[in-house]
Amino acid sequence: MGIVTPGFGLIFWTTLTFFILLFLLAKFAWKPILKAVQDREQAIDSALKAAEAAKAEMASLQSNNEQLLKEAREQREQILKEARALRDKTIADAKTAASEEAAKVLEAARAQIHNEKMAAMTEVKNQVAQLAIDMSERILRAELKDATAQKAMVDRAMEDVKMN
């Protein structure tokens, strides 16, 4: 036979070796290999399921985080709003108190000025009256040095009284 066509003995021994090898592999190797493949497949499935569960948990946590952030923002806005209201109220109260105090001080100052003005006017009137009395006294002394001048003055006063 030739180079291209194998002989009967070669085919027989190759077939026999193949079947023995197939028997040995089936008896000793295929079960552990199939078991390893199945274990590997189960490990990959469980890893995929765990990854999906983790992904779902991450989505849930992200949703919870977003909700917490939203609530925190709302709470911050509420606190800032209350703080602004309190600040505005405090400022308004302080302005009101300052205005009332200023009005009281202004009124007290006006009253004091009025009292001092009245006291000064009274003092001026008293001084003018005293000056008038002093001047009248001097004039009367100068005019009433003699008895005839005194009698003429009394007569004039009597005529004024009779006319009125």
Beta strands, then each sheet from edge to edge (+ up, - down):
end
